[in-house]
């Protein structure tokens, strides 16, 4: 679909065949990002990774993140931290279950992912120190709000929606937080105080700061990358996991099948370990079906064409904004049959579709040059949290609410989280 939104030619892609042409065949042409006001004011995204325009700095940052920050080795270093943080949550929820307390599961998951992300990036403390969870929510809200000035640039000075003011205020707060954290790490380095034998990601970035012989990572770039990583890690994983639990609470037979698989492979005398995750085949089906129905980023992050191109006899001029409609891909009855609105994980048994976007039916992490570099970390995080909480607890709706009555309304923006809180009652089920 070709549209003219204000002054900006815009293309919406809603079929896997055309998505493949954009993301694979002509990937280099659509490898850039549009310059959005929210990204400029909040995180100076042009210096980061997720929202930076295609060019030498983006390639430098992508290579740095892939080879230094998000390697399998670095992800493995933080396995103990993930186990510890999830263990803390399990113990907390066990206490709630003993007293049949209603739990806001989405809030607990958000706190858990926030703390895990905070510790991986900064080593010490937790996300409450800077109210990180709510700051990320505000960043995502502002980034996902349609800003008229992004489509009609001459209106920017008038700020008719009041968004620019909010973005500047949020951006100032984010920059102050990152400056504080970076200053503390620099002070620790000068004092030779090491809080952990493993360097956190800020330590790694500082070791390359202004190093002309390798990656060029100045302070502004560091802060932009940190912003990208925090939003990418916290918001997307949180949204995906909460939708998984909403669906399995609504469909108890699916929860039972997932628990049966966990009981068979893990047993009831211990918790899930990361080494168990590759063995959980039904878990893969549940994650795929959840993303199909509830794509975390319904339109992915928009791309921008760097030169004129013709696709399917449609002329797309340089500077066009291109969006991949993941929601439409997941709700097309021609692909998924007439029961497209039903939650049926088994539909993927006969389909050779993975979570890495190779066949363009499911694109949780995008594809090509601009795919998410945190794919492996994201999958480990989502799988571990889902399996641990499903393995350790039964989850029931409170106050006599029937599964069919659970509100599944979603909000729309850069991400598409649940509109209502997911309130549940946990019951511990392990023998240990």
C-alpha positions, 0 to 999 in steps of 0.5 A, spaced: 500 500 500 502 506 497 500 512 501 502 520 502 502 522 509 503 529 509 510 530 505 512 523 506 511 518 501 509 511 505 509 504 503 505 499 508 508 492 506 502 486 508 505 480 505 511 475 506 513 475 499 513 483 498 516 483 505 522 478 503 523 483 497 524 489 502 528 486 507 532 481 503 532 482 496 533 490 496 535 490 503 541 495 502 536 500 499 531 500 505 537 499 510 536 506 513 531 509 518 527 516 518 529 521 522 524 522 527 523 527 532 522 523 538 528 519 537 532 526 536 530 529 542 530 523 547 536 519 545 540 522 539 538 516 536 542 518 530 548 516 534 546 509 536 544 503 533 536 501 532 534 508 529 541 511 526 541 512 519 545 507 514 552 509 514 559 508 516 557 510 524 551 505 524 556 500 521 561 501 526 556 501 532 553 494 529 559 491 528 561 493 535 555 491 539 555 484 535 562 483 536 563 486 543 557 487 547 552 481 545 556 475 543 554 468 546 560 469 551 558 475 554 551 473 554 553 466 557 557 471 563 550 473 565 547 467 566 548 466 573 545 473 574 539 471 570 538 465 574 539 469 581 534 474 579 528 469 577 530 466 583 528 472 587 521 473 583 520 465 584 521 466 592 516 472 592 511 469 588 511 463 592 509 467 598 503 470 595 501 463 593 501 461 600 496 467 602 492 466 595 494 473 593 492 476 587 498 478 583 499 483 577 503 479 573 505 484 568 508 488 573 512 483 576 515 481 569 517 488 568 520 489 574 524 482 573 526 484 566 528 491 568 533 489 574 536 483 569 537 489 564 540 494 569 545 489 572 547 486 565 548 494 563 551 497 569 552 491 574 550 493 581 543 496 583 536 495 580 532 499 576 528 502 581 534 507 583 532 511 577 525 509 576 527 505 569 521 501 568 517 508 568 522 512 564 522 506 558 514 506 558 515 514 557 520 513 552 516 508 548 509 512 549 512 518 546 516 514 540 510 510 538 505 517 538 504 519 531 507 526 531 505 531 525 511 534 525 514 528 522 510 528 516 509 535 515 516 538 518 514 546 517 509 545 523 515 543 528 516 550 531 509 550 533 509 544 537 501 543 536 501 536 540 505 538 545 510 532 544 516 536 543 516 539 550 515 532 553 520 529 548 525 534 550 524 533 558 524 526 557 531 526 553 534 531 559 532 526 564 535 520 560 541 523 559 542 525 566 541 518 568 546 515 563 551 521 565 551 519 572 552 512 571 558 513 566 561 518 571 561 512 576 564 507 572 569 512 570 571 514 577 571 506 579 576 505 573 580 511 576 580 508 583 581 501 580 575 498 584 572 492 580 565 490 583 565 484 579 570 479 575 566 480 569 565 487 566 558 490 565 557 493 558 558 500 560 565 498 562 566 494 555 564 501 552 568 505 556 574 501 554 573 503 547 572 510 548 576 515 543 580 509 541 582 511 534 585 504 533 578 500 533 571 502 534 570 509 535 565 510 541 564 517 544 560 518 550 554 521 545 554 514 542 555 510 548 548 513 551 545 512 544 547 505 544 545 504 552 538 507 550 537 503 544 539 497 548 534 498 554 528 500 550 529 494 546 531 489 552 525 491 557 519 493 553 519 488 547 521 482 552 516 484 557 510 485 552 511 478 549 512 475 555 505 478 558 501 476 552 504 469 553 501 468 560 495 472 558 494 466 552 495 460 556 491 463 562 485 464 557 487 457 554 488 452 560 489 446 556 495 449 553 498 451 560 497 444 561 501 441 555 507 446 557 507 444 564 507 436 562 513 438 557 517 441 563 515 436 568 517 430 563 524 434 561 526 438 567 522 434 573 518 437 579 524 437 583 528 442 580 527 449 577 529 450 569 536 451 567 538 455 561 541 448 558 534 445 558 531 451 553 533 447 547 529 441 548 522 444 549 519 444 543 512 445 545 514 452 548 517 454 541 510 453 538 507 457 544 512 463 543 510 463 535 503 463 536 503 468 541 507 473 536 503 471 530 497 474 534 500 479 538 506 482 534 510 486 539 512 491 534 506 491 529 509 495 524 516 494 526 521 500 526 520 504 520 525 503 514 527 509 509 529 508 502 536 511 500 534 511 492 529 510 488 526 503 486 521 499 483 518 493 487 512 489 484 511 494 479 510 500 484 515 506 484 518 507 491 522 514 491 528 515 495 526 518 502 520 513 502 518 511 509 517 503 509 513 499 514 512 492 515 505 490 517 507 484 522 500 484 525 497 483 518 502 478 516 500 474 522 492 475 521 492 473 514 487 467 513 490 465 506 496 464 510 494 461 517 487 458 515 480 461 517 481 460 524 486 465 524 483 469 530 484 462 535 490 461 539 492 454 536 500 453 537 499 446 534 498 450 527 506 450 527 507 443 527 507 442 520 510 449 518 517 450 518 517 457 521 522 459 526 523 465 530 528 468 526 524 471 520 527 466 515 521 465 511 518 472 513 511 470 516 513 471 523 518 477 524 519 478 531 526 481 530 526 483 523 530 481 518 537 483 514 541 489 516 537 492 520 534 486 524 535 486 532 542 485 534 539 482 541 536 476 538 539 471 542 539 475 548 532 476 547 530 469 546 534 466 552 530 472 556 523 470 554 524 463 554 527 462 561 522 467 564 516 463 561 518 456 562 520 458 569 514 461 571 510 456 568 514 450 571 514 453 578 506 455 578 499 454 576 496 460 574 488 462 575 484 468 574 481 471 581 474 472 583 471 467 579 473 470 572 472 465 567 478 464 561 473 466 556 472 473 560 479 475 560 480 482 556 485 481 551 484 488 548 491 491 546 494 498 545 497 501 539 504 504 538 511 503 537 509 496 541 502 493 542 502 491 550 495 489 553 491 495 555 489 491 562 493 489 567 494 481 568 491 479 575 492 472 577 493 467 583 499 463 583 500 456 586 506 453 587 507 446 584 514 444 585 517 439 590 523 442 591 
